Amino acid sequence: MREEVTSSPAETERAGELLGRRLRIGDVVLLTGELGAGKTTFVRGVAVGAGSVAPVASPTFQLVRIYPGRVQVAHVDLYRVGDAAELRDLGLDELADEGAVVVEWGERLQFDGAARIDIEHLGGERRLIRTTSDLRH
């Protein structure tokens, strides 16, 4: 397990960028953390690290947003997904075949081989980013 404390949104984004630089096709990252913990900020950095210049926004109402780059990043938000059938309909395996997949509210999903990262709001702008399982390369 690895832990890092960030003190600003820019530092949280930078932590995501470092992960994004390591992403490869087929990687799946499950993010957990309460509402407002900084998951989308982290994903903004992941997209930059993967070579995307597209603006990152929360996909809450769209479920999946795609960010092209050195490695395509599929940004998935499971906040509004209610059941396993909806999860199957997202086509996560197909998305992983085309690039990397980063899933907000990842605790709602079981995916073998996925990296797991929890973002905890510590108060103010501080966040604890805890990696409990990392990318497999």
C-alpha positions as CSV (number, residue, x, y, z in Angstrom):
1,M,0.0,0.0,0.0
2,R,1.2,3.5,-0.9
3,E,-0.1,6.7,0.6
4,E,0.4,10.4,-0.4
5,V,-1.1,13.5,1.1
6,T,-1.8,16.4,-1.3
7,S,-2.4,20.0,-0.1
8,S,-4.2,21.5,-3.2
9,P,-6.2,20.5,-6.3
10,A,-3.0,21.0,-8.4
11,E,-1.1,18.5,-6.2
12,T,-4.0,16.0,-6.5
13,E,-4.0,16.5,-10.3
14,R,-0.3,16.0,-10.3
15,A,-0.6,12.7,-8.5
16,G,-3.1,11.6,-11.2
17,E,-0.7,12.8,-13.9
18,L,2.0,10.5,-12.6
19,L,-0.3,7.5,-12.8
20,G,-1.5,8.6,-16.3
21,R,2.1,8.5,-17.6
22,R,2.2,4.8,-16.6
23,L,-1.1,3.8,-18.2
24,R,-1.2,1.2,-20.9
25,I,-4.0,-0.3,-23.0
26,G,-6.0,-2.7,-20.8
27,D,-5.3,-0.9,-17.5
28,V,-8.3,-0.5,-15.2
29,V,-8.2,1.9,-12.2
30,L,-11.0,1.9,-9.6
31,L,-11.3,5.1,-7.7
32,T,-13.1,5.3,-4.4
33,G,-13.9,8.3,-2.1
34,E,-16.8,10.3,-0.9
35,L,-18.6,12.9,-2.9
36,G,-16.2,15.9,-3.3
37,A,-13.1,13.9,-2.4
38,G,-11.3,14.9,-5.5
39,K,-11.8,11.9,-7.8
40,T,-12.5,14.0,-10.9
41,T,-9.5,16.3,-10.1
42,F,-7.4,13.2,-10.0
43,V,-8.8,11.9,-13.3
44,R,-8.0,15.3,-14.9
45,G,-4.4,14.6,-14.1
46,V,-4.6,11.0,-15.3
47,A,-5.8,12.2,-18.7
48,V,-3.0,14.8,-19.0
49,G,-0.5,12.1,-18.1
50,A,-1.9,9.8,-20.7
51,G,-1.4,12.6,-23.3
52,S,-4.9,14.0,-23.6
53,V,-5.6,17.7,-24.1
54,A,-9.4,17.3,-23.9
55,P,-11.1,19.1,-21.0
56,V,-12.1,16.6,-18.2
57,A,-15.5,16.9,-16.6
58,S,-17.4,14.6,-14.3
59,P,-19.2,12.0,-16.4
60,T,-22.0,11.7,-13.8
61,F,-24.8,12.3,-16.3
62,Q,-23.1,10.7,-19.3
63,L,-21.6,7.7,-17.5
64,V,-18.6,7.5,-19.8
65,R,-16.4,10.1,-21.3
66,I,-13.5,9.3,-23.7
67,Y,-10.2,11.3,-23.7
68,P,-7.9,10.5,-26.6
69,G,-4.2,10.6,-26.1
70,R,-1.1,8.5,-26.1
71,V,-3.4,6.0,-24.4
72,Q,-7.1,6.6,-24.7
73,V,-8.7,7.1,-21.3
74,A,-12.3,6.1,-20.7
75,H,-13.6,8.0,-17.6
76,V,-16.5,6.1,-16.1
77,D,-18.7,7.3,-13.2
78,L,-20.8,4.7,-11.4
79,Y,-22.5,7.2,-9.1
80,R,-25.9,6.8,-10.8
81,V,-25.6,3.2,-11.8
82,G,-28.1,1.1,-9.9
83,D,-27.6,-2.5,-10.7
84,A,-25.3,-5.1,-12.2
85,A,-27.1,-5.2,-15.6
86,E,-26.3,-1.5,-16.1
87,L,-22.7,-2.3,-15.3
88,R,-22.6,-5.0,-17.9
89,D,-24.1,-2.6,-20.4
90,L,-21.2,-0.2,-20.0
91,G,-18.9,-2.5,-21.9
92,L,-15.8,-2.0,-19.6
93,D,-14.0,-5.0,-21.3
94,E,-14.4,-3.4,-24.7
95,L,-13.3,0.0,-23.3
96,A,-10.2,-1.6,-21.8
97,D,-9.4,-3.2,-25.2
98,E,-9.2,0.3,-26.7
99,G,-7.3,2.0,-23.9
100,A,-7.2,2.5,-20.1
101,V,-10.4,2.8,-18.0
102,V,-10.6,4.9,-14.8
103,V,-13.8,4.3,-12.8
104,E,-15.2,6.7,-10.2
105,W,-17.2,5.0,-7.4
106,G,-15.1,1.9,-8.2
107,E,-16.2,0.2,-5.1
108,R,-19.4,-0.7,-6.9
109,L,-17.4,-2.9,-9.4
110,Q,-15.4,-6.1,-9.2
111,F,-12.8,-6.2,-12.0
112,D,-9.9,-8.7,-11.8
113,G,-6.5,-7.1,-12.1
114,A,-7.7,-3.5,-11.5
115,A,-5.6,-1.0,-9.6
116,R,-7.5,0.4,-6.6
117,I,-7.0,4.0,-5.3
118,D,-8.9,5.6,-2.5
119,I,-9.1,9.4,-2.2
120,E,-10.0,10.7,1.3
121,H,-10.9,14.3,2.1
122,L,-8.8,15.4,5.1
123,G,-10.3,18.9,5.4
124,G,-9.6,22.0,3.5
125,E,-7.7,21.3,0.3
126,R,-5.8,18.3,1.8
127,R,-6.4,14.8,0.4
128,L,-5.0,11.4,1.3
129,I,-4.4,9.3,-1.8
130,R,-4.1,5.6,-0.9
131,T,-3.1,3.1,-3.5
132,T,-4.1,-0.4,-2.2
133,S,-3.3,-2.2,-5.5
134,D,-1.3,-0.8,-8.3
135,L,-1.1,-1.2,-12.0
136,R,0.3,-4.7,-12.9
137,H,3.4,-3.5,-14.8
